[in-house]
Amino acid sequence: MTAASRNTLNAHYTDARIAQAVWSAVRALGFGGGRVLEPGCGSGNFIAFAPAGAQLVGVELDPVTAGIAAALHPAAQILPESFADTRDADGSYDLAVGNVPFGRVVPHDRRHNPGGHSIHNHFIIKSLRLVRPGGLVALLTSRYTMDARNPAARREIASLADLVGAVRLPSGAHQRAAGTTVVTDLLILRRREPGREPDARKAAQADSAGAAGPDVPPAVPPVTSLTQRRLAALPPDTRPLPSVAAYDQLLRLPPRASSPSQGDRS
Ligand SMILES: C[S@@+](CC[C@H](N)C(=O)[O-])C[C@H]1O[C@@H](n2cnc3c(N)ncnc32)[C@H](O)[C@@H]1O
């Protein structure tokens, strides 16, 4: 009972529609199965929608909630412990998903929280370390991960991973399932491979190369075919493509001479 009352601040569970959308996103980004961590799994709202081929490990502090998760999801492994005490090896998961607990509490975790980050940031940073290089971390977190004035947690996150995408959910997103108007962000991060440059630095270098002058070739080739660009930039899409041949034809036309109505200003 004491554990349950201590936990009321964080006992907000994710709307099934949001959990399903997160799974769809990670699948679209290439997750096809493997070991999945849900830190702070509650009763298992993410575990419930896991695709075939995902082997779930949930970590839950509250013993009653952990028992419920284990009873509801017998195929998952539920660790009834604080995530600060979880001793899985770094890189031992392919993916982490979930909705982390928020607050100013600073978990004591000598190995994974020497920076003394708040619980939501500790969950993100430790999840990143437990996921293998190239693996994804898709977590709902307090808006203060991104908005806090102190950049220390964001710097540590950026040293480990590239931001794949982020969505700020509307304040009513958790009203129906959790009865709260708290503002949360979905952050999707990819654990960086050792020796790989951060995507943000590459993009900045590409930008400054483009701005260096007319002799420097642009980092991104000019668009010459919408069809090719669309196929190169997006993940595989099995739907039939509408024709854009007419637009490609326009791109291949020689530049038009200025029209007589615009006059010759040279
Ligand atoms: C916001 S709820 C989300 C639950 C679940 N992930 C979901 O999306 O429905 C956060 C959960 O983290 C648990 N929690 C809080 N502190 C924790 C800790 N130090 N270690 C593990 N779980 C914790 C809470 O008991 C709660 O179930």
The ligand as an ORCA input file, in Angstrom:
! r2SCAN-3c Opt
* xyz 0 1
  C       4.168      7.415    -16.788
  S       4.013      5.740    -16.190
  C       4.052      4.867    -17.731
  C       3.713      3.430    -17.627
  C       3.820      2.654    -18.954
  N       5.165      2.802    -19.520
  C       2.822      3.159    -19.963
  O       3.255      3.777    -20.918
  O       1.626      2.945    -19.804
  C       5.634      5.497    -15.496
  C       5.829      4.181    -14.781
  O       7.166      4.141    -14.277
  C       7.159      3.523    -13.011
  N       8.354      3.964    -12.276
  C       8.532      5.101    -11.570
  N       9.775      5.166    -11.068
  C      10.411      4.044    -11.485
  C      11.717      3.522    -11.300
  N      12.639      4.187    -10.626
  N      12.010      2.337    -11.868
  C      11.097      1.639    -12.577
  N       9.842      2.076    -12.787
  C       9.500      3.266    -12.250
  C       5.850      3.963    -12.393
  O       5.477      3.076    -11.358
  C       4.913      3.948    -13.592
  O       4.312      2.681    -13.727
*
